[in-house]
Amino acid sequence: MATGTTSQQAERKIAEALKMGAIELNLTGLGLRKLPESIGQLIQLQELNLSSNELRELPESIGQLSQLQSLNLSFTRLTGLPELIGQFSQLKELNLSGNKLTGLPESIGWLSQLQSLNLSGSQLTGLPELIGRLSQLQ
């Protein structure tokens, strides 16, 4: 369960990353139920690790992270992904393992640079047609 202290800890890490111009941010295992909107200020981020939290959804501000190359959302309790996931045109690695996903948005097919997609342990009942456009997947 997220407490004020875990939320404050995340805010501090985000503020520090912003100040330092960091290209990586690790918010693993903080028990976050909600990702702070301030995450969208980290437009230089290339790697973001949010694994082992209690996120049910992602904030719209995450769409500002256009430089992301690696996004780890494993074991975050996500039940769905927003369409804005397709905005991550530089994304090469996406880890969605161990979530409660039953489907993926069509926009996942817009991730033309995606090389690694981990969906293990999800509850997917099907895949969107556009997933076939991911020609870089290994």
N, CA, C and O atoms as a GROMACS GRO file, in nm:
protein
  552
    1MET      N    1   0.083  -0.118   0.000
    1MET     CA    2   0.000   0.000   0.000
    1MET      C    3   0.088   0.125   0.000
    1MET      O    4   0.181   0.135   0.080
    2ALA      N    5   0.059   0.217  -0.087
    2ALA     CA    6   0.138   0.339  -0.096
    2ALA      C    7   0.104   0.431   0.020
    2ALA      O    8  -0.013   0.453   0.051
    3THR      N    9   0.205   0.483   0.080
    3THR     CA   10   0.183   0.581   0.186
    3THR      C   11   0.237   0.713   0.138
    3THR      O   12   0.297   0.722   0.031
    4GLY      N   13   0.215   0.817   0.218
    4GLY     CA   14   0.268   0.947   0.183
    4GLY      C   15   0.419   0.942   0.165
    4GLY      O   16   0.474   1.011   0.079
    5THR      N   17   0.485   0.860   0.243
    5THR     CA   18   0.631   0.854   0.235
    5THR      C   19   0.676   0.790   0.104
    5THR      O   20   0.776   0.834   0.048
    6THR      N   21   0.606   0.688   0.053
    6THR     CA   22   0.648   0.628  -0.074
    6THR      C   23   0.624   0.725  -0.188
    6THR      O   24   0.703   0.733  -0.282
    7SER      N   25   0.515   0.798  -0.180
    7SER     CA   26   0.485   0.898  -0.282
    7SER      C   27   0.589   1.010  -0.277
    7SER      O   28   0.636   1.058  -0.380
    8GLN      N   29   0.625   1.051  -0.157
    8GLN     CA   30   0.726   1.155  -0.140
    8GLN      C   31   0.862   1.106  -0.188
    8GLN      O   32   0.939   1.181  -0.248
    9GLN      N   33   0.890   0.979  -0.162
    9GLN     CA   34   1.017   0.922  -0.206
    9GLN      C   35   1.025   0.924  -0.359
    9GLN      O   36   1.129   0.958  -0.416
   10ALA      N   37   0.915   0.888  -0.425
   10ALA     CA   38   0.911   0.891  -0.571
   10ALA      C   39   0.929   1.034  -0.622
   10ALA      O   40   1.005   1.057  -0.716
   11GLU      N   41   0.861   1.130  -0.560
   11GLU     CA   42   0.873   1.270  -0.599
   11GLU      C   43   1.017   1.318  -0.583
   11GLU      O   44   1.068   1.390  -0.668
   12ARG      N   45   1.082   1.279  -0.474
   12ARG     CA   46   1.223   1.318  -0.452
   12ARG      C   47   1.313   1.260  -0.561
   12ARG      O   48   1.400   1.329  -0.614
   13LYS      N   49   1.291   1.133  -0.594
   13LYS     CA   50   1.373   1.070  -0.698
   13LYS      C   51   1.351   1.136  -0.834
   13LYS      O   52   1.446   1.154  -0.910
   14ILE      N   53   1.228   1.173  -0.863
   14ILE     CA   54   1.197   1.241  -0.989
   14ILE      C   55   1.262   1.378  -0.991
   14ILE      O   56   1.321   1.417  -1.092
   15ALA      N   57   1.252   1.453  -0.881
   15ALA     CA   58   1.313   1.586  -0.873
   15ALA      C   59   1.464   1.577  -0.888
   15ALA      O   60   1.525   1.660  -0.955
   16GLU      N   61   1.524   1.479  -0.825
   16GLU     CA   62   1.669   1.461  -0.835
   16GLU      C   63   1.710   1.426  -0.978
   16GLU      O   64   1.809   1.479  -1.029
   17ALA      N   65   1.634   1.337  -1.041
   17ALA     CA   66   1.663   1.299  -1.179
   17ALA      C   67   1.651   1.420  -1.272
   17ALA      O   68   1.730   1.436  -1.364
   18LEU      N   69   1.552   1.504  -1.247
   18LEU     CA   70   1.533   1.625  -1.327
   18LEU      C   71   1.651   1.720  -1.310
   18LEU      O   72   1.704   1.774  -1.407
   19LYS      N   73   1.691   1.740  -1.186
   19LYS     CA   74   1.804   1.829  -1.155
   19LYS      C   75   1.934   1.780  -1.218
   19LYS      O   76   2.013   1.860  -1.268
   20MET      N   77   1.955   1.649  -1.216
   20MET     CA   78   2.079   1.590  -1.266
   20MET      C   79   2.076   1.564  -1.418
   20MET      O   80   2.178   1.530  -1.477
   21GLY      N   81   1.960   1.579  -1.478
   21GLY     CA   82   1.947   1.548  -1.621
   21GLY      C   83   1.965   1.399  -1.647
   21GLY      O   84   2.016   1.359  -1.752
   22ALA      N   85   1.922   1.318  -1.552
   22ALA     CA   86   1.940   1.172  -1.561
   22ALA      C   87   1.867   1.114  -1.682
   22ALA      O   88   1.761   1.162  -1.723
   23ILE      N   89   1.927   1.008  -1.737
   23ILE     CA   90   1.863   0.938  -1.848
   23ILE      C   91   1.802   0.806  -1.802
   23ILE      O   92   1.737   0.737  -1.881
   24GLU      N   93   1.823   0.770  -1.674
   24GLU     CA   94   1.765   0.650  -1.616
   24GLU      C   95   1.696   0.685  -1.485
   24GLU      O   96   1.743   0.772  -1.411
   25LEU      N   97   1.586   0.617  -1.458
   25LEU     CA   98   1.516   0.634  -1.331
   25LEU      C   99   1.461   0.500  -1.286
   25LEU      O  100   1.395   0.430  -1.363
   26ASN      N  101   1.490   0.466  -1.162
   26ASN     CA  102   1.445   0.340  -1.106
   26ASN      C  103   1.352   0.368  -0.987
   26ASN      O  104   1.396   0.418  -0.884
   27LEU      N  105   1.224   0.336  -1.004
   27LEU     CA  106   1.125   0.352  -0.898
   27LEU      C  107   1.069   0.215  -0.857
   27LEU      O  108   0.953   0.204  -0.816
   28THR      N  109   1.151   0.113  -0.868
   28THR     CA  110   1.111  -0.024  -0.837
   28THR      C  111   1.070  -0.040  -0.691
   28THR      O  112   1.135   0.013  -0.600
   29GLY      N  113   0.962  -0.113  -0.670
   29GLY     CA  114   0.924  -0.158  -0.537
   29GLY      C  115   0.890  -0.053  -0.435
   29GLY      O  116   0.908  -0.075  -0.315
   30LEU      N  117   0.842   0.063  -0.478
   30LEU     CA  118   0.805   0.167  -0.383
   30LEU      C  119   0.662   0.152  -0.332
   30LEU      O  120   0.620   0.225  -0.242
   31GLY      N  121   0.586   0.059  -0.388
   31GLY     CA  122   0.447   0.042  -0.347
   31GLY      C  123   0.355   0.150  -0.402
   31GLY      O  124   0.248   0.175  -0.348
   32LEU      N  125   0.398   0.215  -0.509
   32LEU     CA  126   0.320   0.324  -0.568
   32LEU      C  127   0.189   0.274  -0.627
   32LEU      O  128   0.187   0.177  -0.703
   33ARG      N  129   0.082   0.339  -0.592
   33ARG     CA  130  -0.048   0.310  -0.653
   33ARG      C  131  -0.073   0.405  -0.769
   33ARG      O  132  -0.150   0.376  -0.861
   34LYS      N  133  -0.006   0.519  -0.763
   34LYS     CA  134  -0.022   0.621  -0.867
   34LYS      C  135   0.114   0.681  -0.894
   34LYS      O  136   0.188   0.717  -0.802
   35LEU      N  137   0.147   0.691  -1.020
   35LEU     CA  138   0.272   0.752  -1.061
   35LEU      C  139   0.255   0.903  -1.061
   35LEU      O  140   0.160   0.954  -1.120
   36PRO      N  141   0.346   0.976  -0.995
   36PRO     CA  142   0.332   1.123  -0.990
   36PRO      C  143   0.331   1.184  -1.130
   36PRO      O  144   0.405   1.140  -1.218
   37GLU      N  145   0.246   1.284  -1.150
   37GLU     CA  146   0.237   1.353  -1.279
   37GLU      C  147   0.370   1.416  -1.318
   37GLU      O  148   0.398   1.436  -1.436
   38SER      N  149   0.453   1.447  -1.218
   38SER     CA  150   0.582   1.511  -1.245
   38SER      C  151   0.675   1.423  -1.328
   38SER      O  152   0.777   1.471  -1.378
   39ILE      N  153   0.642   1.296  -1.344
   39ILE     CA  154   0.723   1.206  -1.427
   39ILE      C  155   0.736   1.261  -1.569
   39ILE      O  156   0.836   1.238  -1.636
   40GLY      N  157   0.636   1.332  -1.615
   40GLY     CA  158   0.634   1.387  -1.750
   40GLY      C  159   0.739   1.495  -1.774
   40GLY      O  160   0.765   1.530  -1.889
   41GLN      N  161   0.798   1.548  -1.668
   41GLN     CA  162   0.901   1.650  -1.681
   41GLN      C  163   1.035   1.591  -1.723
   41GLN      O  164   1.123   1.664  -1.769
   42LEU      N  165   1.051   1.461  -1.709
   42LEU     CA  166   1.179   1.395  -1.737
   42LEU      C  167   1.191   1.358  -1.884
   42LEU      O  168   1.206   1.241  -1.920
   43ILE      N  169   1.184   1.458  -1.969
   43ILE     CA  170   1.178   1.434  -2.113
   43ILE      C  171   1.306   1.374  -2.170
   43ILE      O  172   1.308   1.325  -2.283
   44GLN      N  173   1.414   1.377  -2.092
   44GLN     CA  174   1.542   1.320  -2.137
   44GLN      C  175   1.555   1.172  -2.102
   44GLN      O  176   1.650   1.107  -2.146
   45LEU      N  177   1.463   1.116  -2.025
   45LEU     CA  178   1.473   0.976  -1.980
   45LEU      C  179   1.479   0.879  -2.097
   45LEU      O  180   1.404   0.890  -2.194
   46GLN      N  181   1.570   0.784  -2.085
   46GLN     CA  182   1.580   0.676  -2.182
   46GLN      C  183   1.541   0.542  -2.122
   46GLN      O  184   1.496   0.452  -2.193
   47GLU      N  185   1.557   0.529  -1.990
   47GLU     CA  186   1.520   0.405  -1.922
   47GLU      C  187   1.437   0.438  -1.799
   47GLU      O  188   1.475   0.522  -1.717
   48LEU      N  189   1.323   0.371  -1.787
   48LEU     CA  190   1.235   0.390  -1.672
   48LEU      C  191   1.193   0.254  -1.619
   48LEU      O  192   1.136   0.172  -1.692
   49ASN      N  193   1.222   0.230  -1.491
   49ASN     CA  194   1.186   0.104  -1.428
   49ASN      C  195   1.082   0.131  -1.320
   49ASN      O  196   1.111   0.196  -1.219
   50LEU      N  197   0.962   0.081  -1.342
   50LEU     CA  198   0.851   0.098  -1.247
   50LEU      C  199   0.805  -0.037  -1.191
   50LEU      O  200   0.696  -0.047  -1.134
   51SER      N  201   0.886  -0.139  -1.207
   51SER     CA  202   0.845  -0.275  -1.168
   51SER      C  203   0.814  -0.286  -1.019
   51SER      O  204   0.861  -0.208  -0.937
   52SER      N  205   0.733  -0.385  -0.988
   52SER     CA  206   0.696  -0.420  -0.850
   52SER      C  207   0.633  -0.304  -0.773
   52SER      O  208   0.668  -0.278  -0.658
   53ASN      N  209   0.540  -0.236  -0.838
   53ASN     CA  210   0.458  -0.135  -0.773
   53ASN      C  211   0.313  -0.180  -0.782
   53ASN      O  212   0.285  -0.292  -0.824
   54GLU      N  213   0.222  -0.095  -0.743
   54GLU     CA  214   0.080  -0.129  -0.744
   54GLU      C  215   0.000  -0.036  -0.835
   54GLU      O  216  -0.112   0.004  -0.804
   55LEU      N  217   0.061  -0.004  -0.948
   55LEU     CA  218  -0.002   0.086  -1.044
   55LEU      C  219  -0.116   0.014  -1.116
   55LEU      O  220  -0.099  -0.100  -1.160
   56ARG      N  221  -0.228   0.077  -1.127
   56ARG     CA  222  -0.338   0.021  -1.203
   56ARG      C  223  -0.346   0.085  -1.341
   56ARG      O  224  -0.399   0.028  -1.436
   57GLU      N  225  -0.292   0.207  -1.350
   57GLU     CA  226  -0.292   0.282  -1.476
   57GLU      C  227  -0.173   0.376  -1.478
   57GLU      O  228  -0.105   0.396  -1.377
   58LEU      N  229  -0.148   0.432  -1.594
   58LEU     CA  230  -0.038   0.527  -1.611
   58LEU      C  231  -0.094   0.666  -1.634
   58LEU      O  232  -0.197   0.681  -1.700
   59PRO      N  233  -0.029   0.769  -1.581
   59PRO     CA  234  -0.079   0.906  -1.602
   59PRO      C  235  -0.053   0.951  -1.746
   59PRO      O  236   0.039   0.903  -1.812
   60GLU      N  237  -0.135   1.043  -1.793
   60GLU     CA  238  -0.118   1.098  -1.927
   60GLU      C  239   0.020   1.161  -1.945
   60GLU      O  240   0.076   1.159  -2.054
   61SER      N  241   0.074   1.218  -1.838
   61SER     CA  242   0.202   1.289  -1.847
   61SER      C  243   0.317   1.197  -1.889
   61SER      O  244   0.420   1.246  -1.936
   62ILE      N  245   0.301   1.067  -1.873
   62ILE     CA  246   0.408   0.975  -1.913
   62ILE      C  247   0.430   0.980  -2.065
   62ILE      O  248   0.536   0.941  -2.114
   63GLY      N  249   0.331   1.027  -2.136
   63GLY     CA  250   0.341   1.041  -2.281
   63GLY      C  251   0.447   1.142  -2.325
   63GLY      O  252   0.487   1.143  -2.441
   64GLN      N  253   0.493   1.227  -2.232
   64GLN     CA  254   0.596   1.327  -2.262
   64GLN      C  255   0.735   1.264  -2.275
   64GLN      O  256   0.828   1.330  -2.322
   65LEU      N  257   0.751   1.139  -2.233
   65LEU     CA  258   0.882   1.074  -2.230
   65LEU      C  259   0.917   1.016  -2.366
   65LEU      O  260   0.930   0.894  -2.381
   66SER      N  261   0.932   1.102  -2.463
   66SER     CA  262   0.950   1.059  -2.602
   66SER      C  263   1.086   0.997  -2.631
   66SER      O  264   1.105   0.939  -2.738
   67GLN      N  265   1.182   1.007  -2.539
   67GLN     CA  266   1.315   0.951  -2.559
   67GLN      C  267   1.330   0.811  -2.499
   67GLN      O  268   1.436   0.750  -2.510
   68LEU      N  269   1.224   0.760  -2.436
   68LEU     CA  270   1.232   0.629  -2.370
   68LEU      C  271   1.274   0.520  -2.468
   68LEU      O  272   1.221   0.508  -2.578
   69GLN      N  273   1.371   0.441  -2.425
   69GLN     CA  274   1.414   0.325  -2.502
   69GLN      C  275   1.383   0.196  -2.428
   69GLN      O  276   1.371   0.089  -2.490
   70SER      N  277   1.369   0.205  -2.295
   70SER     CA  278   1.341   0.087  -2.214
   70SER      C  279   1.239   0.123  -2.107
   70SER      O  280   1.259   0.217  -2.030
   71LEU      N  281   1.130   0.048  -2.103
   71LEU     CA  282   1.024   0.071  -2.005
   71LEU      C  283   0.989  -0.061  -1.939
   71LEU      O  284   0.943  -0.154  -2.004
   72ASN      N  285   1.012  -0.068  -1.807
   72ASN     CA  286   0.982  -0.190  -1.732
   72ASN      C  287   0.860  -0.165  -1.644
   72ASN      O  288   0.866  -0.089  -1.548
   73LEU      N  289   0.751  -0.230  -1.679
   73LEU     CA  290   0.626  -0.221  -1.604
   73LEU      C  291   0.587  -0.358  -1.548
   73LEU      O  292   0.469  -0.384  -1.524
   74SER      N  293   0.686  -0.443  -1.527
   74SER     CA  294   0.656  -0.579  -1.479
   74SER      C  295   0.605  -0.575  -1.335
   74SER      O  296   0.651  -0.497  -1.252
   75PHE      N  297   0.509  -0.662  -1.309
   75PHE     CA  298   0.452  -0.680  -1.175
   75PHE      C  299   0.404  -0.550  -1.113
   75PHE      O  300   0.436  -0.519  -0.998
   76THR      N  301   0.328  -0.473  -1.192
   76THR     CA  302   0.275  -0.346  -1.144
   76THR      C  303   0.123  -0.349  -1.128
   76THR      O  304   0.062  -0.249  -1.091
   77ARG      N  305   0.062  -0.463  -1.156
   77ARG     CA  306  -0.083  -0.482  -1.145
   77ARG      C  307  -0.164  -0.406  -1.250
   77ARG      O  308  -0.283  -0.383  -1.233
   78LEU      N  309  -0.099  -0.367  -1.359
   78LEU     CA  310  -0.171  -0.297  -1.466
   78LEU      C  311  -0.280  -0.386  -1.523
   78LEU      O  312  -0.260  -0.505  -1.545
   79THR      N  313  -0.395  -0.327  -1.548
   79THR     CA  314  -0.504  -0.399  -1.612
   79THR      C  315  -0.521  -0.357  -1.757
   79THR      O  316  -0.591  -0.423  -1.834
   80GLY      N  317  -0.456  -0.247  -1.795
   80GLY     CA  318  -0.463  -0.200  -1.932
   80GLY      C  319  -0.353  -0.099  -1.959
   80GLY      O  320  -0.296  -0.040  -1.867
   81LEU      N  321  -0.326  -0.080  -2.086
   81LEU     CA  322  -0.228   0.020  -2.130
   81LEU      C  323  -0.302   0.130  -2.205
   81LEU      O  324  -0.394   0.102  -2.282
   82PRO      N  325  -0.262   0.255  -2.183
   82PRO     CA  326  -0.326   0.363  -2.258
   82PRO      C  327  -0.277   0.365  -2.403
   82PRO      O  328  -0.169   0.315  -2.433
   83GLU      N  329  -0.356   0.422  -2.491
   83GLU     CA  330  -0.318   0.436  -2.632
   83GLU      C  331  -0.189   0.514  -2.647
   83GLU      O  332  -0.116   0.496  -2.744
   84LEU      N  333  -0.160   0.602  -2.552
   84LEU     CA  334  -0.041   0.686  -2.563
   84LEU      C  335   0.088   0.605  -2.563
   84LEU      O  336   0.195   0.661  -2.590
   85ILE      N  337   0.082   0.476  -2.534
   85ILE     CA  338   0.200   0.391  -2.538
   85ILE      C  339   0.263   0.395  -2.678
   85ILE      O  340   0.384   0.379  -2.693
   86GLY      N  341   0.181   0.418  -2.778
   86GLY     CA  342   0.229   0.425  -2.915
   86GLY      C  343   0.314   0.547  -2.945
   86GLY      O  344   0.377   0.554  -3.051
   87GLN      N  345   0.318   0.644  -2.853
   87GLN     CA  346   0.398   0.765  -2.872
   87GLN      C  347   0.546   0.741  -2.846
   87GLN      O  348   0.629   0.825  -2.881
   88PHE      N  349   0.580   0.628  -2.786
   88PHE     CA  350   0.720   0.600  -2.752
   88PHE      C  351   0.794   0.544  -2.873
   88PHE      O  352   0.829   0.426  -2.877
   89SER      N  353   0.816   0.629  -2.970
   89SER     CA  354   0.872   0.585  -3.098
   89SER      C  355   1.016   0.534  -3.089
   89SER      O  356   1.062   0.466  -3.180
   90GLN      N  357   1.086   0.566  -2.981
   90GLN     CA  358   1.224   0.520  -2.962
   90GLN      C  359   1.234   0.392  -2.880
   90GLN      O  360   1.342   0.336  -2.863
   91LEU      N  361   1.120   0.344  -2.829
   91LEU     CA  362   1.118   0.230  -2.737
   91LEU      C  363   1.171   0.103  -2.803
   91LEU      O  364   1.125   0.063  -2.910
   92LYS      N  365   1.269   0.041  -2.736
   92LYS     CA  366   1.328  -0.083  -2.786
   92LYS      C  367   1.291  -0.202  -2.698
   92LYS      O  368   1.284  -0.315  -2.746
   93GLU      N  369   1.269  -0.177  -2.567
   93GLU     CA  370   1.234  -0.283  -2.473
   93GLU      C  371   1.111  -0.244  -2.393
   93GLU      O  372   1.105  -0.135  -2.337
   94LEU      N  373   1.014  -0.334  -2.388
   94LEU     CA  374   0.893  -0.313  -2.309
   94LEU      C  375   0.864  -0.440  -2.232
   94LEU      O  376   0.838  -0.545  -2.291
   95ASN      N  377   0.870  -0.430  -2.100
   95ASN     CA  378   0.844  -0.545  -2.014
   95ASN      C  379   0.710  -0.525  -1.943
   95ASN      O  380   0.696  -0.435  -1.860
   96LEU      N  381   0.614  -0.608  -1.977
   96LEU     CA  382   0.480  -0.603  -1.918
   96LEU      C  383   0.448  -0.733  -1.844
   96LEU      O  384   0.331  -0.761  -1.816
   97SER      N  385   0.548  -0.811  -1.811
   97SER     CA  386   0.525  -0.942  -1.750
   97SER      C  387   0.460  -0.931  -1.612
   97SER      O  388   0.478  -0.833  -1.540
   98GLY      N  389   0.384  -1.034  -1.578
   98GLY     CA  390   0.324  -1.044  -1.446
   98GLY      C  391   0.216  -0.943  -1.415
   98GLY      O  392   0.196  -0.908  -1.299
   99ASN      N  393   0.146  -0.895  -1.516
   99ASN     CA  394   0.037  -0.800  -1.495
   99ASN      C  395  -0.098  -0.866  -1.522
   99ASN      O  396  -0.105  -0.984  -1.558
  100LYS      N  397  -0.203  -0.789  -1.505
  100LYS     CA  398  -0.338  -0.841  -1.526
  100LYS      C  399  -0.396  -0.794  -1.659
  100LYS      O  400  -0.517  -0.775  -1.673
  101LEU      N  401  -0.308  -0.774  -1.756
  101LEU     CA  402  -0.351  -0.726  -1.887
  101LEU      C  403  -0.435  -0.832  -1.958
  101LEU      O  404  -0.396  -0.948  -1.965
  102THR      N  405  -0.549  -0.792  -2.009
  102THR     CA  406  -0.632  -0.882  -2.088
  102THR      C  407  -0.625  -0.847  -2.237
  102THR      O  408  -0.669  -0.924  -2.322
  103GLY      N  409  -0.569  -0.730  -2.266
  103GLY     CA  410  -0.554  -0.686  -2.404
  103GLY      C  411  -0.450  -0.577  -2.415
  103GLY      O  412  -0.403  -0.524  -2.314
  104LEU      N  413  -0.414  -0.546  -2.538
  104LEU     CA  414  -0.319  -0.439  -2.566
  104LEU      C  415  -0.383  -0.340  -2.661
  104LEU      O  416  -0.464  -0.378  -2.745
  105PRO      N  417  -0.347  -0.211  -2.650
  105PRO     CA  418  -0.404  -0.113  -2.743
  105PRO      C  419  -0.347  -0.131  -2.883
  105PRO      O  420  -0.234  -0.179  -2.899
  106GLU      N  421  -0.424  -0.093  -2.983
  106GLU     CA  422  -0.378  -0.100  -3.122
  106GLU      C  423  -0.250  -0.020  -3.142
  106GLU      O  424  -0.167  -0.056  -3.226
  107SER      N  425  -0.233   0.086  -3.065
  107SER     CA  426  -0.117   0.174  -3.083
  107SER      C  427   0.015   0.103  -3.055
  107SER      O  428   0.121   0.157  -3.086
  108ILE      N  429   0.012  -0.014  -2.997
  108ILE     CA  430   0.136  -0.089  -2.973
  108ILE      C  431   0.206  -0.118  -3.106
  108ILE      O  432   0.328  -0.135  -3.111
  109GLY      N  433   0.129  -0.124  -3.211
  109GLY     CA  434   0.184  -0.148  -3.344
  109GLY      C  435   0.264  -0.031  -3.400
  109GLY      O  436   0.332  -0.046  -3.502
  110TRP      N  437   0.258   0.083  -3.334
  110TRP     CA  438   0.332   0.201  -3.378
  110TRP      C  439   0.475   0.202  -3.322
  110TRP      O  440   0.553   0.291  -3.357
  111LEU      N  441   0.510   0.108  -3.238
  111LEU     CA  442   0.643   0.103  -3.175
  111LEU      C  443   0.742   0.038  -3.272
  111LEU      O  444   0.787  -0.075  -3.251
  112SER      N  445   0.775   0.110  -3.375
  112SER     CA  446   0.854   0.054  -3.485
  112SER      C  447   0.996   0.013  -3.447
  112SER      O  448   1.058  -0.066  -3.519
  113GLN      N  449   1.048   0.064  -3.336
  113GLN     CA  450   1.184   0.030  -3.293
  113GLN      C  451   1.186  -0.085  -3.191
  113GLN      O  452   1.293  -0.129  -3.150
  114LEU      N  453   1.069  -0.132  -3.149
  114LEU     CA  454   1.060  -0.232  -3.042
  114LEU      C  455   1.128  -0.363  -3.082
  114LEU      O  456   1.097  -0.423  -3.185
  115GLN      N  457   1.223  -0.405  -2.998
  115GLN     CA  458   1.297  -0.528  -3.022
  115GLN      C  459   1.261  -0.638  -2.922
  115GLN      O  460   1.270  -0.756  -2.953
  116SER      N  461   1.219  -0.597  -2.802
  116SER     CA  462   1.189  -0.693  -2.697
  116SER      C  463   1.055  -0.658  -2.631
  116SER      O  464   1.036  -0.547  -2.582
  117LEU      N  465   0.964  -0.754  -2.630
  117LEU     CA  466   0.832  -0.736  -2.568
  117LEU      C  467   0.804  -0.858  -2.481
  117LEU      O  468   0.788  -0.969  -2.531
  118ASN      N  469   0.799  -0.836  -2.349
  118ASN     CA  470   0.776  -0.945  -2.255
  118ASN      C  471   0.633  -0.935  -2.202
  118ASN      O  472   0.598  -0.839  -2.134
  119LEU      N  473   0.552  -1.034  -2.234
  119LEU     CA  474   0.412  -1.039  -2.192
  119LEU      C  475   0.385  -1.161  -2.104
  119LEU      O  476   0.270  -1.195  -2.078
  120SER      N  477   0.491  -1.228  -2.058
  120SER     CA  478   0.473  -1.350  -1.980
  120SER      C  479   0.393  -1.323  -1.852
  120SER      O  480   0.406  -1.218  -1.790
  121GLY      N  481   0.311  -1.418  -1.816
  121GLY     CA  482   0.232  -1.407  -1.695
  121GLY      C  483   0.117  -1.310  -1.704
  121GLY      O  484   0.058  -1.275  -1.601
  122SER      N  485   0.083  -1.265  -1.823
  122SER     CA  486  -0.032  -1.176  -1.840
  122SER      C  487  -0.156  -1.260  -1.867
  122SER      O  488  -0.147  -1.382  -1.885
  123GLN      N  489  -0.270  -1.196  -1.870
  123GLN     CA  490  -0.397  -1.266  -1.892
  123GLN      C  491  -0.457  -1.228  -2.026
  123GLN      O  492  -0.579  -1.211  -2.039
  124LEU      N  493  -0.371  -1.215  -2.126
  124LEU     CA  494  -0.416  -1.173  -2.259
  124LEU      C  495  -0.509  -1.276  -2.322
  124LEU      O  496  -0.486  -1.396  -2.316
  125THR      N  497  -0.614  -1.224  -2.381
  125THR     CA  498  -0.709  -1.311  -2.452
  125THR      C  499  -0.693  -1.298  -2.603
  125THR      O  500  -0.756  -1.372  -2.679
  126GLY      N  501  -0.609  -1.205  -2.644
  126GLY     CA  502  -0.582  -1.185  -2.786
  126GLY      C  503  -0.482  -1.073  -2.804
  126GLY      O  504  -0.447  -1.003  -2.710
  127LEU      N  505  -0.437  -1.057  -2.927
  127LEU     CA  506  -0.342  -0.952  -2.960
  127LEU      C  507  -0.400  -0.863  -3.069
  127LEU      O  508  -0.474  -0.912  -3.155
  128PRO      N  509  -0.368  -0.734  -3.066
  128PRO     CA  510  -0.420  -0.646  -3.172
  128PRO      C  511  -0.354  -0.679  -3.307
  128PRO      O  512  -0.240  -0.725  -3.313
  129GLU      N  513  -0.428  -0.655  -3.411
  129GLU     CA  514  -0.379  -0.685  -3.546
  129GLU      C  515  -0.250  -0.611  -3.579
  129GLU      O  516  -0.162  -0.666  -3.645
  130LEU      N  517  -0.238  -0.488  -3.533
  130LEU     CA  518  -0.121  -0.407  -3.565
  130LEU      C  519   0.008  -0.458  -3.502
  130LEU      O  520   0.116  -0.408  -3.534
  131ILE      N  521   0.000  -0.554  -3.415
  131ILE     CA  522   0.122  -0.607  -3.354
  131ILE      C  523   0.211  -0.671  -3.460
  131ILE      O  524   0.332  -0.684  -3.442
  132GLY      N  525   0.151  -0.709  -3.570
  132GLY     CA  526   0.226  -0.767  -3.681
  132GLY      C  527   0.320  -0.667  -3.749
  132GLY      O  528   0.406  -0.706  -3.827
  133ARG      N  529   0.302  -0.538  -3.720
  133ARG     CA  530   0.388  -0.435  -3.778
  133ARG      C  531   0.521  -0.421  -3.704
  133ARG      O  532   0.608  -0.346  -3.748
  134LEU      N  533   0.538  -0.492  -3.593
  134LEU     CA  534   0.660  -0.481  -3.512
  134LEU      C  535   0.772  -0.564  -3.573
  134LEU      O  536   0.807  -0.671  -3.523
  135SER      N  537   0.826  -0.513  -3.680
  135SER     CA  538   0.923  -0.590  -3.759
  135SER      C  539   1.059  -0.604  -3.693
  135SER      O  540   1.140  -0.687  -3.736
  136GLN      N  541   1.087  -0.526  -3.591
  136GLN     CA  542   1.217  -0.534  -3.522
  136GLN      C  543   1.216  -0.631  -3.403
  136GLN      O  544   1.321  -0.656  -3.343
  137LEU      N  545   1.100  -0.686  -3.371
  137LEU     CA  546   1.090  -0.776  -3.255
  137LEU      C  547   1.182  -0.896  -3.271
  137LEU      O  548   1.191  -0.957  -3.378
  138GLN      N  549   1.250  -0.927  -3.163
  138GLN     CA  550   1.337  -1.045  -3.160
  138GLN      C  551   1.284  -1.140  -3.057
  138GLN      O  552   1.341  -1.247  -3.036
   0.00000   0.00000   0.00000
